[in-house]
Amino acid sequence: MATPAAANLPGEAERLSAYVTARAAEDRDPARTARLLSALVRELPGQGQVRKRAIASAIQAGEPRLALDLARGIPFSEAPLELRMLRIADLLTRGRSADAVRLLRTSGGTIDSGFLLPFVEAWARADAGDGDAASALDTVNPQSALASQVDEHRALILLKVKRAAEARPLADKALAEAGGRADRLRLAFADGFRAAGDRAAAAAMLEGRGPALAVGRAKLAQGRPLGEAIGNGAQAFGELLLGLAISLNRLDDRTISVALAQVARFANPGSDAATLLTGMLLDEAGRPDQAVATLRAIAPEAPFAAQAADTEIRVLLDNGRGREALERAGEWVRRAPDSDAFARLGGALSRERAFAEAAEAYSRAIALAGDRTASDAPWELHLYRAGALEEANRWPEAKAAAEAALALSPDNALVLNFLGYGMLERGEDLDRAEAMVRKASALRPDDASITDSLGWAQYKRGKLGEAIATLGRAAAGDPGQWEIREHLGDALYSAGRRIEARFEWRAALAASEEEGARKRLADKIERGLTPATAAP
């Protein structure tokens, strides 16, 4: 391993120790890595590789000023992509859009960052008052990674120059294609239409379920800014980087995704949506502590506070911090005892296997879910409650809760499958149970779990040939789901295909982590299928 220390220099051992410590902390604590390496850079300024690592770690840690300080003197053409983005963001936040455009036009080097130029130039013209600024976006390459963002930026630029009528169809089109960014864009567009004097269009942007839109509607009614505006070049550049970070994250490029999200936060520090996404990306990158700290930076009254709380509690639960997760969920209930808060608590309690308490929390959520501010639809809350009650061995109540969900959403495959499968397991009204599972399978033919339910229904009704074929399709669709493999094994054994059955049971045993299921499967492998070892 190369080290930053030069031979015979005083303190060489200390520097080597600092370097090793910094490298060891690189993945889990980039802030510490950045601090340690930046100190080495100041002592040994000729160590280029150490400097690059320090800059990368500072960006990853969300310390852009440290990264910019360390990067002084590095030509733009020699900078890595994330440092280039940071320098452009720095120029834009300081009102130097002409310099940003110049750099992007003459960047050179091995990395092409020119794909950003049409957007940065368009916003520079818009910030200068050019009514035709959006025309600069005509030069975006249709194959560009940012091509999908052209409509939203064209709409936002038109709103900036008060051309709301032209912006509306572009905004509608962008929202239809926004996916997980839809709520964030709705708030940004609503702020733009409000500022452009089109209050009706602003209100239309905020239609829908969820706490972020509810907060937006309340602020709009009060005549206040919504807090997620994209109205200048720096804010727009941050939004571009968020979209790029999401695209790269889909390609499993976690490191660059986090770096771009951190630069986006620097470009648009007022965007809670950027903070929320950064927290999510940090979690996916295996940095739960940094993810939690980032998510907690979102104020409780912010539009995306509820989503941040949901994500934080999930991260805590995923990392064995159940007590802390329950405490945080309880804090939200005390702070704002609405449907979302009780649903969040119910989810955390279910994850911690406190099913009776979870069912009670979901009951409270259902009672409070009478308006459109709740994230979950009423049928979802009834189904969550049914699941908690079933886990608590309270099937009659679980069945009633599932029936309530079905009454609210009669063509819902998830509800049909839950209720039908639960009835099949208990031998209740088998004709209706099978009919529900068949309907669920018809609605979602590619869902392996629902296909498994249909196969199990056929098995319970003695239709062995159909059951084996159906369960085989389910196992092929999700070969790692041990319950499906056990069901298929039981059906094969009942049909006299005992070698194949044991193969499926062994596959189920290898994948299962449930103690009771593992004992049942081991007994079947050794002794064969009996009433005592049959899958429930």
C-alpha positions as CSV (number, residue, x, y, z in Angstrom):
1,M,0.0,0.0,0.0
2,A,1.4,3.4,-0.9
3,T,1.8,5.8,2.0
4,P,2.0,9.6,2.1
5,A,5.1,9.7,4.3
6,A,8.5,10.6,2.9
7,A,11.5,8.8,4.3
8,N,13.3,10.2,7.4
9,L,10.8,13.0,8.0
10,P,10.0,13.8,11.6
11,G,6.7,12.3,12.6
12,E,6.6,9.8,9.8
13,A,5.1,7.1,12.0
14,E,2.4,9.4,13.2
15,R,1.5,10.4,9.6
16,L,1.5,6.7,8.6
17,S,-0.8,5.9,11.4
18,A,-3.1,8.8,10.5
19,Y,-3.2,7.6,6.9
20,V,-4.0,4.0,7.8
21,T,-6.7,5.2,10.2
22,A,-8.2,7.5,7.5
23,R,-8.3,4.7,5.0
24,A,-10.0,2.4,7.4
25,A,-12.7,4.9,8.1
26,E,-13.3,5.8,4.4
27,D,-16.5,3.8,3.9
28,R,-18.2,4.3,7.3
29,D,-17.0,7.7,8.3
30,P,-15.9,9.9,5.4
31,A,-15.9,13.0,7.5
32,R,-13.2,11.6,9.7
33,T,-11.3,10.4,6.7
34,A,-11.5,13.9,5.1
35,R,-10.2,15.6,8.3
36,L,-7.3,13.2,8.8
37,L,-6.2,13.3,5.1
38,S,-6.6,17.1,4.9
39,A,-4.2,17.4,7.8
40,L,-1.7,15.2,6.0
41,V,-2.1,17.2,2.8
42,R,-1.2,20.4,4.7
43,E,1.9,18.7,6.1
44,L,2.9,17.0,2.8
45,P,1.4,19.1,0.0
46,G,3.1,17.1,-2.7
47,Q,1.1,13.9,-2.0
48,G,-1.4,14.1,-4.9
49,Q,-3.2,10.9,-4.3
50,V,-3.8,11.7,-0.6
51,R,-5.2,15.1,-1.7
52,K,-7.6,13.4,-4.2
53,R,-8.8,11.0,-1.5
54,A,-9.3,13.9,1.0
55,I,-11.3,15.8,-1.6
56,A,-13.5,12.8,-2.4
57,S,-14.1,12.1,1.3
58,A,-15.0,15.7,2.0
59,I,-17.6,15.7,-0.7
60,Q,-19.0,12.3,0.4
61,A,-19.2,13.7,4.0
62,G,-21.2,16.8,2.9
63,E,-18.3,19.2,3.6
64,P,-18.1,21.1,0.4
65,R,-16.0,24.1,1.7
66,L,-13.3,21.7,2.9
67,A,-13.3,20.0,-0.5
68,L,-13.1,23.4,-2.4
69,D,-10.2,24.5,-0.1
70,L,-8.3,21.3,-0.7
71,A,-8.9,21.5,-4.5
72,R,-7.4,24.9,-5.0
73,G,-5.0,24.9,-7.9
74,I,-6.4,21.8,-9.5
75,P,-7.3,22.6,-13.2
76,F,-10.9,22.0,-14.1
77,S,-9.9,19.7,-16.9
78,E,-8.1,17.5,-14.4
79,A,-10.8,17.4,-11.8
80,P,-13.0,14.3,-11.2
81,L,-16.7,14.6,-12.1
82,E,-17.9,15.3,-8.5
83,L,-15.3,18.1,-8.0
84,R,-16.3,19.6,-11.4
85,M,-19.9,19.6,-10.2
86,L,-18.9,21.2,-6.9
87,R,-17.0,24.0,-8.6
88,I,-19.9,24.8,-11.0
89,A,-22.3,24.8,-8.0
90,D,-19.9,27.1,-6.1
91,L,-19.9,29.6,-9.0
92,L,-23.6,29.5,-9.4
93,T,-24.3,30.1,-5.7
94,R,-22.0,33.1,-5.9
95,G,-23.8,34.5,-8.9
96,R,-21.0,33.8,-11.3
97,S,-23.1,31.9,-13.9
98,A,-21.0,33.4,-16.8
99,D,-17.9,31.7,-15.3
100,A,-19.8,28.5,-14.9
101,V,-20.8,28.5,-18.6
102,R,-17.2,29.3,-19.7
103,L,-15.8,26.4,-17.7
104,L,-18.4,24.0,-19.2
105,R,-17.6,25.2,-22.7
106,T,-13.8,24.8,-22.3
107,S,-13.5,21.9,-19.8
108,G,-11.3,19.6,-21.9
109,G,-9.6,16.7,-20.2
110,T,-10.8,13.1,-20.1
111,I,-14.2,13.8,-18.5
112,D,-16.9,15.4,-20.6
113,S,-19.1,17.6,-18.4
114,G,-20.5,19.5,-21.4
115,F,-23.8,17.7,-21.2
116,L,-24.7,20.2,-18.4
117,L,-24.0,23.2,-20.6
118,P,-27.5,23.7,-22.1
119,F,-29.1,23.7,-18.7
120,V,-26.6,26.0,-17.0
121,E,-26.7,28.4,-20.0
122,A,-30.5,28.4,-20.1
123,W,-30.7,29.3,-16.4
124,A,-28.0,31.9,-16.7
125,R,-30.1,33.6,-19.4
126,A,-33.2,33.3,-17.4
127,D,-31.5,34.8,-14.3
128,A,-30.4,37.7,-16.6
129,G,-34.1,38.3,-17.6
130,D,-34.0,36.7,-21.1
131,G,-37.6,35.9,-21.9
132,D,-36.5,33.3,-24.5
133,A,-34.0,31.5,-22.2
134,A,-35.7,28.2,-22.4
135,S,-34.7,27.9,-26.1
136,A,-31.2,27.0,-24.9
137,L,-32.5,23.6,-23.9
138,D,-33.2,22.8,-27.6
139,T,-29.6,21.7,-27.9
140,V,-29.8,19.0,-25.3
141,N,-28.9,15.6,-26.8
142,P,-31.9,13.3,-26.7
143,Q,-29.5,10.5,-25.6
144,S,-28.2,12.6,-22.7
145,A,-28.6,11.3,-19.1
146,L,-30.4,14.5,-18.4
147,A,-32.8,14.5,-21.4
148,S,-35.6,13.3,-19.2
149,Q,-35.4,16.6,-17.2
150,V,-35.8,19.0,-20.2
151,D,-39.5,19.4,-19.9
152,E,-39.4,20.2,-16.2
153,H,-36.6,22.8,-16.6
154,R,-38.3,24.3,-19.6
155,A,-41.5,24.7,-17.5
156,L,-39.6,26.1,-14.6
157,I,-37.8,28.7,-16.7
158,L,-41.1,29.7,-18.3
159,L,-42.6,30.2,-14.9
160,K,-39.6,32.3,-13.9
161,V,-40.3,34.7,-16.8
162,K,-44.1,34.7,-15.9
163,R,-45.3,32.6,-18.9
164,A,-47.5,30.3,-16.9
165,A,-49.9,29.3,-19.6
166,E,-47.0,27.9,-21.7
167,A,-45.5,26.2,-18.7
168,R,-48.6,24.3,-17.7
169,P,-48.6,21.5,-20.3
170,L,-44.9,21.0,-19.8
171,A,-45.3,20.7,-16.1
172,D,-48.1,18.2,-16.5
173,K,-45.9,16.1,-18.8
174,A,-43.0,16.3,-16.4
175,L,-45.1,15.1,-13.5
176,A,-46.4,12.2,-15.5
177,E,-42.9,11.0,-16.0
178,A,-41.4,12.0,-12.6
179,G,-41.8,8.8,-10.7
180,G,-40.5,9.1,-7.1
181,R,-39.7,12.8,-7.7
182,A,-43.3,13.7,-8.4
183,D,-44.2,15.3,-5.0
184,R,-41.0,17.3,-5.0
185,L,-41.8,18.6,-8.5
186,R,-45.4,19.3,-7.6
187,L,-44.2,21.6,-4.8
188,A,-41.6,23.3,-7.0
189,F,-44.2,23.9,-9.8
190,A,-46.8,25.1,-7.3
191,D,-44.3,27.6,-6.0
192,G,-43.6,28.7,-9.6
193,F,-47.2,29.1,-10.6
194,R,-47.9,31.0,-7.3
195,A,-45.1,33.4,-8.0
196,A,-46.3,33.8,-11.7
197,G,-49.7,34.8,-10.4
198,D,-51.6,31.6,-11.5
199,R,-53.1,30.4,-8.1
200,A,-55.4,27.9,-9.7
201,A,-52.6,26.1,-11.5
202,A,-50.6,26.2,-8.2
203,A,-53.5,24.5,-6.4
204,A,-53.9,21.9,-9.2
205,M,-50.2,21.0,-8.7
206,L,-50.9,20.1,-5.1
207,E,-53.8,17.7,-5.6
208,G,-53.2,14.2,-4.2
209,R,-52.6,12.3,-1.0
210,G,-49.6,12.6,1.3
211,P,-48.2,14.9,4.0
212,A,-45.9,16.9,1.7
213,L,-48.7,18.0,-0.5
214,A,-50.9,18.7,2.5
215,V,-48.2,21.0,3.9
216,G,-48.0,22.7,0.5
217,R,-51.7,23.2,0.4
218,A,-51.7,24.8,3.8
219,K,-48.9,27.2,2.9
220,L,-50.6,28.1,-0.4
221,A,-53.8,28.9,1.4
222,Q,-51.8,31.2,3.7
223,G,-50.2,32.9,0.7
224,R,-46.7,31.7,1.8
225,P,-43.9,30.2,-0.3
226,L,-43.9,26.4,-0.2
227,G,-40.2,26.1,0.5
228,E,-39.2,23.9,-2.5
229,A,-38.9,26.6,-5.2
230,I,-36.6,26.1,-8.2
231,G,-36.2,29.6,-9.4
232,N,-32.6,30.3,-10.1
233,G,-29.6,28.7,-11.7
234,A,-28.1,27.3,-8.5
235,Q,-31.3,25.7,-7.4
236,A,-31.9,24.3,-10.9
237,F,-28.4,22.9,-11.0
238,G,-29.0,21.1,-7.7
239,E,-32.1,19.6,-9.1
240,L,-30.2,18.4,-12.2
241,L,-27.7,16.7,-10.0
242,L,-30.5,15.0,-7.9
243,G,-31.9,13.5,-11.1
244,L,-28.5,12.4,-12.2
245,A,-27.8,10.9,-8.8
246,I,-31.0,8.8,-9.0
247,S,-30.2,7.6,-12.5
248,L,-26.6,6.5,-11.4
249,N,-27.9,4.9,-8.3
250,R,-30.1,2.7,-10.4
251,L,-26.9,1.5,-12.0
252,D,-25.5,0.7,-8.5
253,D,-23.0,3.5,-8.7
254,R,-23.5,4.3,-5.0
255,T,-20.4,6.4,-4.4
256,I,-20.9,8.9,-7.2
257,S,-24.6,9.1,-6.4
258,V,-24.0,10.2,-2.9
259,A,-21.3,12.7,-4.0
260,L,-23.7,14.3,-6.5
261,A,-26.5,14.4,-4.0
262,Q,-24.2,16.2,-1.5
263,V,-23.2,18.7,-4.2
264,A,-27.0,19.2,-4.9
265,R,-27.5,20.1,-1.3
266,F,-24.7,22.6,-1.5
267,A,-26.2,24.2,-4.6
268,N,-29.7,24.4,-3.1
269,P,-29.4,24.3,0.7
270,G,-33.0,25.1,1.2
271,S,-34.2,22.0,-0.5
272,D,-35.4,19.4,2.0
273,A,-36.1,17.1,-0.9
274,A,-32.4,17.1,-1.6
275,T,-31.6,16.3,2.0
276,L,-34.2,13.5,2.0
277,L,-32.7,11.9,-1.1
278,T,-29.2,12.2,0.2
279,G,-30.2,10.4,3.4
280,M,-31.8,7.6,1.3
281,L,-28.7,7.3,-0.9
282,L,-26.4,7.2,2.2
283,D,-28.5,4.3,3.6
284,E,-28.2,2.4,0.3
285,A,-24.5,3.0,0.3
286,G,-24.2,1.3,3.7
287,R,-23.7,4.4,5.8
288,P,-26.6,4.3,8.3
289,D,-25.2,6.7,10.9
290,Q,-24.6,9.4,8.3
291,A,-28.0,8.7,6.8
292,V,-29.8,9.2,10.1
293,A,-27.9,12.3,10.9
294,T,-28.8,13.8,7.5
295,L,-32.4,12.9,7.7
296,R,-32.7,14.5,11.2
297,A,-31.6,17.8,9.6
298,I,-35.1,18.2,8.1
299,A,-37.2,20.4,10.3
300,P,-40.4,18.7,11.8
301,E,-42.7,21.3,10.0
302,A,-41.1,20.8,6.6
303,P,-43.1,19.3,3.7
304,F,-40.9,16.2,3.6
305,A,-40.6,15.7,7.4
306,A,-42.9,12.7,7.4
307,Q,-41.0,10.9,4.6
308,A,-37.7,11.7,6.4
309,A,-39.1,10.2,9.7
310,D,-40.3,7.1,7.8
311,T,-36.9,6.6,6.3
312,E,-35.0,7.3,9.5
313,I,-37.1,4.8,11.4
314,R,-36.7,2.1,8.7
315,V,-32.9,2.7,8.7
316,L,-32.8,2.3,12.5
317,L,-34.8,-0.9,12.4
318,D,-32.7,-2.3,9.5
319,N,-29.6,-1.8,11.6
320,G,-30.7,-3.4,14.8
321,R,-31.6,-0.2,16.6
322,G,-35.2,-1.1,17.4
323,R,-35.4,0.6,20.7
324,E,-34.3,3.9,19.2
325,A,-36.7,3.5,16.3
326,L,-39.6,3.0,18.7
327,E,-38.5,6.0,20.7
328,R,-38.4,8.2,17.6
329,A,-41.8,6.9,16.4
330,G,-43.2,7.7,19.8
331,E,-41.8,11.2,19.6
332,W,-43.6,11.8,16.3
333,V,-46.9,10.6,17.8
334,R,-46.5,13.0,20.6
335,R,-45.5,15.9,18.3
336,A,-48.2,15.4,15.7
337,P,-50.7,12.6,16.6
338,D,-52.1,12.2,13.1
339,S,-52.7,9.1,10.9
340,D,-49.2,9.0,9.5
341,A,-47.6,9.1,13.0
342,F,-49.7,6.2,14.3
343,A,-49.1,4.2,11.1
344,R,-45.4,4.8,11.4
345,L,-45.5,3.6,15.0
346,G,-47.5,0.5,14.0
347,G,-44.9,-0.4,11.4
348,A,-42.1,0.0,13.9
349,L,-43.9,-2.1,16.5
350,S,-44.6,-4.8,13.8
351,R,-40.9,-4.9,12.9
352,E,-40.1,-5.4,16.6
353,R,-42.8,-8.2,16.8
354,A,-45.0,-6.3,19.2
355,F,-48.0,-7.2,17.1
356,A,-50.9,-6.5,19.5
357,E,-49.5,-3.0,20.2
358,A,-49.0,-2.6,16.4
359,A,-52.7,-3.5,15.8
360,E,-53.8,-0.9,18.3
361,A,-51.6,1.8,16.6
362,Y,-53.1,0.9,13.3
363,S,-56.6,1.3,14.8
364,R,-55.7,4.8,15.9
365,A,-54.3,5.5,12.4
366,I,-57.6,4.3,10.8
367,A,-59.6,6.5,13.0
368,L,-57.6,9.5,12.0
369,A,-57.4,8.8,8.3
370,G,-60.5,10.5,7.2
371,D,-58.9,13.2,5.1
372,R,-56.4,13.2,2.2
373,T,-53.3,14.1,4.3
374,A,-52.5,10.5,5.2
375,S,-49.8,8.8,3.2
376,D,-51.7,5.5,3.4
377,A,-55.1,4.8,1.9
378,P,-57.7,3.5,4.4
379,W,-57.6,0.1,2.8
380,E,-53.9,-0.1,3.4
381,L,-54.2,0.7,7.0
382,H,-56.9,-2.0,7.5
383,L,-54.6,-4.5,5.7
384,Y,-51.7,-3.6,7.9
385,R,-53.9,-4.0,11.0
386,A,-55.1,-7.4,9.7
387,G,-51.5,-8.5,9.3
388,A,-50.6,-7.5,12.8
389,L,-53.6,-9.2,14.2
390,E,-52.9,-12.4,12.3
391,E,-49.3,-12.4,13.7
392,A,-50.8,-11.9,17.2
393,N,-52.8,-15.1,16.6
394,R,-56.1,-13.2,16.6
395,W,-57.5,-14.5,13.3
396,P,-61.1,-13.6,13.7
397,E,-60.2,-10.0,14.2
398,A,-57.6,-10.1,11.4
399,K,-60.3,-11.6,9.1
400,A,-62.7,-8.8,9.9
401,A,-60.0,-6.2,9.3
402,A,-59.2,-7.8,5.9
403,E,-62.9,-7.8,5.0
404,A,-63.0,-4.1,5.8
405,A,-60.0,-3.5,3.5
406,L,-61.7,-5.6,0.8
407,A,-64.9,-3.5,1.1
408,L,-62.9,-0.4,0.4
409,S,-60.9,-1.9,-2.4
410,P,-62.7,-4.9,-3.8
411,D,-60.4,-5.5,-6.8
412,N,-57.2,-5.3,-4.8
413,A,-54.9,-8.3,-5.4
414,L,-53.0,-7.9,-2.1
415,V,-56.2,-7.9,0.0
416,L,-57.7,-10.7,-2.0
417,N,-54.6,-12.8,-1.5
418,F,-54.2,-12.1,2.2
419,L,-57.8,-12.9,3.0
420,G,-58.1,-15.9,0.6
421,Y,-54.9,-17.5,1.7
422,G,-55.7,-17.0,5.4
423,M,-59.0,-18.7,4.9
424,L,-57.3,-21.6,3.0
425,E,-54.8,-22.1,5.8
426,R,-57.7,-22.5,8.3
427,G,-60.0,-24.5,6.0
428,E,-62.7,-21.8,6.0
429,D,-65.2,-21.4,3.1
430,L,-62.8,-23.0,0.6
431,D,-64.9,-22.2,-2.4
432,R,-64.8,-18.4,-1.6
433,A,-61.2,-18.6,-0.5
434,E,-60.1,-20.2,-3.8
435,A,-62.1,-17.7,-5.8
436,M,-60.4,-14.8,-4.1
437,V,-57.0,-16.2,-4.7
438,R,-57.8,-16.9,-8.4
439,K,-59.0,-13.4,-8.8
440,A,-55.8,-12.0,-7.1
441,S,-53.7,-14.2,-9.5
442,A,-55.6,-12.9,-12.5
443,L,-55.0,-9.4,-11.4
444,R,-51.3,-9.9,-10.8
445,P,-50.2,-13.0,-12.8
446,D,-46.5,-12.2,-12.4
447,D,-46.5,-12.0,-8.6
448,A,-44.9,-15.2,-7.3
449,S,-46.4,-15.0,-3.9
450,I,-49.9,-14.7,-5.3
451,T,-49.2,-17.5,-7.7
452,D,-48.1,-19.6,-4.7
453,S,-51.3,-18.9,-3.0
454,L,-53.3,-20.1,-6.0
455,G,-51.2,-23.3,-6.2
456,W,-51.7,-23.9,-2.5
457,A,-55.4,-23.4,-2.9
458,Q,-55.4,-26.0,-5.7
459,Y,-53.4,-28.4,-3.4
460,K,-55.8,-27.9,-0.5
461,R,-58.7,-28.8,-2.9
462,G,-56.9,-32.0,-4.0
463,K,-56.1,-30.7,-7.5
464,L,-52.5,-32.1,-7.5
465,G,-51.7,-31.7,-11.2
466,E,-52.8,-28.1,-11.3
467,A,-51.1,-27.4,-8.0
468,I,-47.7,-28.7,-9.0
469,A,-47.8,-26.8,-12.3
470,T,-48.9,-23.5,-10.5
471,L,-46.4,-23.9,-7.7
472,G,-43.6,-24.7,-10.2
473,R,-44.4,-21.3,-11.9
474,A,-44.2,-19.6,-8.5
475,A,-40.9,-21.2,-7.6
476,A,-39.4,-20.2,-11.0
477,G,-40.6,-16.7,-10.4
478,D,-39.0,-16.4,-7.0
479,P,-36.7,-19.3,-6.4
480,G,-35.4,-17.8,-3.1
481,Q,-38.7,-17.8,-1.3
482,W,-38.6,-20.8,0.9
483,E,-42.4,-21.0,1.6
484,I,-43.0,-21.6,-2.1
485,R,-40.4,-24.3,-2.3
486,E,-41.9,-26.0,0.8
487,H,-45.4,-25.9,-0.8
488,L,-44.1,-27.3,-4.0
489,G,-42.3,-30.1,-2.1
490,D,-45.5,-31.0,-0.2
491,A,-47.5,-31.2,-3.5
492,L,-44.8,-33.3,-5.2
493,Y,-44.6,-35.7,-2.3
494,S,-48.4,-36.1,-2.3
495,A,-48.2,-37.0,-5.9
496,G,-45.6,-39.7,-5.2
497,R,-42.6,-37.7,-6.6
498,R,-40.6,-38.1,-3.4
499,I,-37.0,-37.4,-4.7
500,E,-38.2,-34.1,-6.3
501,A,-40.1,-33.3,-3.1
502,R,-37.0,-33.7,-0.9
503,F,-35.0,-31.5,-3.4
504,E,-37.5,-28.7,-2.9
505,W,-37.6,-29.2,0.9
506,R,-33.8,-29.0,1.0
507,A,-33.9,-25.7,-1.0
508,A,-36.5,-24.4,1.4
509,L,-34.4,-25.4,4.4
510,A,-31.3,-23.6,3.0
511,A,-33.3,-20.4,2.6
512,S,-35.4,-20.4,5.7
513,E,-34.3,-18.6,8.9
514,E,-37.4,-19.5,11.0
515,E,-36.7,-22.0,13.7
516,G,-40.1,-23.8,13.6
517,A,-40.0,-24.0,9.8
518,R,-36.5,-25.4,9.8
519,K,-37.4,-28.2,12.2
520,R,-40.5,-29.0,10.2
521,L,-38.5,-29.2,7.0
522,A,-35.7,-31.3,8.5
523,D,-38.3,-33.8,9.8
524,K,-39.9,-34.0,6.3
525,I,-36.6,-34.6,4.6
526,E,-35.8,-37.4,7.0
527,R,-39.2,-39.1,7.5
528,G,-41.4,-37.8,4.7
529,L,-44.7,-35.8,4.8
530,T,-47.0,-36.4,7.7
531,P,-50.0,-34.4,9.0
532,A,-47.6,-33.1,11.7
533,T,-45.0,-31.8,9.2
534,A,-47.4,-30.5,6.5
535,A,-46.9,-26.8,5.7
536,P,-49.6,-24.6,7.3
